């Protein structure tokens, strides 16, 4: 859908025209599910978060002032995912401040650069919901620890600690995954 047609669909949706919500939903579904999957343990949970996000978007579409539905929807999906986990209390955040050494961060970046998006998504989904949420907000979506703390309802130290532990857990999961793949390749 080109930009002009999308703008018209948003206008139609704001005016309550029949079918406009469906067109927007179908157009942005794959984009939205890709974001939602990063924050969810499984596909069903991701669909629940995404559908909740679309409901919020359509309910509040008249508040959209600029012509950036995609960015606006992204923000709603991220907020819906963090709200979902907070509401369901599926995790608890660690309240320690723990920093990673620069060499560990470099090693993580080298490993991650060698993985496909699908491989990385599968490994990230194995993180606990708390670690996955902070990791996604910080690394994938570029939020600062202060912003994450407010969004999720934790301290800045807890955000840093959860990110650190998520990175360590990811490294461990990636090593295991890469070792298994290497063993299968030579074995």
Buried (B, 14 or more C-beta within 10 A) or exposed (E): EEEEEBEBBBEBBBEEEEEBBEBBBEBBBEBBBBBBBBBBBEEEBBBBBBBBBBEBBBEEBEEBEEEEBEEBBBBBBBEBBBBBBBEEEBBEBBEEBBEBEEEBEEBBEEBBEEBEEEBBEBBBBBBBBBBBBBBBBBBBBEBEBEBBBEBBEBBBBBBBBBBBBBBBBBBEBBEEBBEEEEEEEEE
